[in-house]
Amino acid sequence: MFRPLVAALAVLAVPAFAPAIVWSNNLTDAQVSNFGATDPRFQGIGRVFEGASFRATGTYMGFMNGFHWGITARHVIDAGSTGSFRFSDGGSYPITQVYNILGADMSIFKISGWNRNVFTPLIRNDNSFAPGTQLVSAGYGLHGAEGNSPWGSDNVRRGMTSRIERTEVAGNLFGNYFSVVDRFDAPGDANFTSFEGFGAPGDSGSPLIDPNGRILGVLSNGEFEQYGAENWYTAMTPEAANEIQRISGVPEPASMLVLGASLVALARRRRKA
């Protein structure tokens, strides 16, 4: 866990740790597991391994220039590493090369042997992150209902809904980066969503997807998993989208088709790896 030494100017220093899905305690495991399994937007979300070690979550991003590509957080898997991209049904695909997105806790990776027909999210390329926008995400790892820790761990993909609370500049070992922030709302709160959930250890790198199927960011940091807590997603800014397009050739929304089937303050924040 990284502890910040200083927060200066308008930059929020955010420490590190890891996540998976913790859900509102008015929901059941069966409900969030079924959401994670059946929503087509989650079909390409898998587990990222570095070597033989489970690291966290990633998302299939598309095929371009002769390669299949995925996206995750840089603190999940860094340039120079190799590993595998795995799914609950036993599917496993080698990660052969990793590229860092400069100035962000974000990396993309080449996938070998890909043979899945899945929903392919769009790569967002604008800065319109409106507070209140409804979002979905999914991940693997520690899981359970809010207030019922310690949580379990398995290979099941669980889904969640949330919304944008605000945006801000945050910083960690990879520099200062623009972040989308969401909040874990309790039942009865005005902003509570239907499958309200929150990233917890095992979900780092999981995508934040808007109603148009666009990736708004990947999960980087967050507070402990309880109502009122917040998570920080490294935002898919135009600069990040352009860098991804330059490296991978995966097109941006203007030219891309959707493919496939359809603390208490700083001391409490941790990276979601």
N, C-alpha and C positions, 0 to 999 in steps of 0.2 A: 504494500500500500504506500502510495506516495503522499507525503505531507507537504503542503505548500509552505515556502519560506516567506513569501511576500506576495501581496496583490497590489499592483501599482497602476497608476493612471486609470484607464477604464477597462483594464484587462482583468478578468476573473481567473485566478489561479485555481485550477481544478485538479485534485489528486486522482489517483488511479485505483482500480480494482477490477471487478468482473460482474455479469448478470445472467439470468434466465427469466421465466415469467412467474411473477407472483400476481394473483388475481384478486379482485374484490371478493370479500367473504360472503356476498350474496349469491355467488356463482359456485358451480361444482367443477371438479377436475374433468368430469366427462364432457361438460359443456365447452370448456376452453380447449380441451384436446380435440374435440370434434370440429371446432372452429379452425384450429390449426391444421387439421387434416383435410378439410373440405373446401375452404376458401381458395379459389384458384390463384389468388395473388401470392399465396405462400408456397406454391408447388416447387419453386426453385430455391427455397431456403433450406440449407443443409448445415452440417457440422464441419468446422474447419479443424483439421489436425495438422500439427507441425511435427514431422517425423511420426512417431507412434502416439504422441500425446494430444489429447483433446484440448483445444484452445478456446473455441467459442463458436460463433455463428457467422455464416456468410450467405450470399445470395448470387444465384446465377444471373449473369448480366447480358448474355447474348453471344452471337457468333459473328466474327468479322476477321478479315485478313487471314483466313485459314486456321483460326484458333477460337476455342470457346473460352469465355471469360467469366470471372466471379469478382465480387467486391466484398470487403469487410473493413474492419478497423486496423490501422497499422500496428497497434499494440497487440493484435491477435496474431498476425503473421507479417514479418518484415521482409524487405528486399534481401535476397541472398538465401532465404529459407525455401524448403520444399516440404511437401506433406501430402494430404489427401482431403477430398471433399466428399462427405459421406451422408447417407440418408437412412431413415429408420427401416426401410425395406431391404437393407443390405447393400444397396448401390454404393460403390466407392470409386472415386476417380482421382488419379494422381494430380496434384498441384505441382507443375513443373517449373514455374517461374513467377516471382512476385515483384511488383513495381510499387514504389511508394508514390503517393500523391503529395507533392511538395506543399508544405505549409498547413498540413491537415493530418489528423489522426485517421487516415484512410489509406487503404492499399487495394490494388486489383491483382488478380492472379490468373494465369493460364491453366486451363483444365484439359487434361488428356483423356481420350476415350469416351467423351460425353455421348450418351445415347437416349437421353430423356426428352420427352416432348412436354415442355412446361411453359407457363406464363412467363413472359420476359418483360420486366418493368422498364419504363422509360427513364432516361437519364435527364433529370431536370436541368434547365440551363437559364434560370432567372432568379431574381432575389425577392420574389413575392412570397414571403412566409407570413401569411396573415394569422394573427392570434385567433384562436377558435376553430381553425381548420381541423376537420375530423381526419384521423389518421388510423392506420392499422400497422401491426408488426407481429412477428412471431419469433420464437427462439427455442433453444434446448438448454437443459441444465437443471439447476436447482429450481424447485417449483413448489407452490402451495398457496393456500388462501392467506390473505393478509391477517396478521396476528397469530398465525399458527406455526411459527418457526419452532424448531429447525425444520427446513424443507428437505424434500427428497431429491433424488437425481436419477434420471433414466434417459432413454434415447427418443422420447416422444416430443414432437413439435407441437407447441401450444401457441394459440393465437390470442391477440389482445387488441383492444381499441383504445384510443386516446385522442388528444387534441393539442394544438400548439398553445402553450401558455405565453411564451414570449421568445425573442431572440436576443443574443448578446455575444460579445467576444469572450472566449475562454482560452486558457493556456494550460499546456502540459509539457512533457518532455519534447514534443514534436513542434513546439512553437505556439503562437497565438492563432486561434482559428474561430471563425464565425460559427455559432452553435444555435440549433433549435432546441428549446427547452420544453419538456412536457411535465405534467404534474399528476400524481396519483390521487384521484378524487374519490371520496367516499360516497356510498349510496346516500341519496338525498341532496348532495351538492348540486348546484345549478349546472355545473359542467360535466357531471357524471355521464359516461358513455356506456353503451349496451354490454360490451365485454371488457369493461375497465380493467386494465392491468398495468404492470410496471416491470421494467427490466431488472433482473437480479443476477447473481453470479452464474455465468454460462452463456449470456446473450450478447456480449460485446460484438460489435460488427453487424448486429441485426438491422434490417432496413426500416426506415420510417417511410411508409407509402401513403400518398395522398389519394383522394377519390378518383383522380385521373390515371392512377397506376404509375405515378412518377416517384422515384426515390428522392426524398427530401434530405436524407442524411443517414449516417450509420451511428449506432450507439457507442459512445466513448466513455462517459463518466456518469456517476450518480450517487445519490444519497441512499441510506439504508431503507429497506423496503417496507414502508408504512404510509398510511394515508397522509397526504400533505407533502410527501417527499417529491423531489424533482430529479429528472435525468437530463443529461446533455448529449445531443446527437451532433456530431461533426456535420455541418450543413453541406449540401450539394450546391455550392455556389457556381456561378458561371465560370470562374477560374478553375475550380475542380472539374467541372464537366468538360471544359476545353482540354485540360490535361489528360483526362481519361480518353477522350476522343483521339488526341494526338498519339497516345501510347498504343491504344488497342484498336482504334478504328471504329469501335462501337458508336453508332451515330447518336446524335442528340435528338430530342423530340421532333424538331422541324423536319427531319428526314427519316425518322425511324418508325417502323410498324410494330405493333404489339404482336409477338409471336406466341406459339404454343396453344394450349387448350383454352383457351379463353383469353457538530454540525448543527443538526442545529447549526450549522454553517459550514465553513470550509473544512473544519476538522472532521466532519462526518462524511464528506464526500469521498467517493472511491471510484477507481476505474473499473469498468465492468468487463473484466477479461475472462 
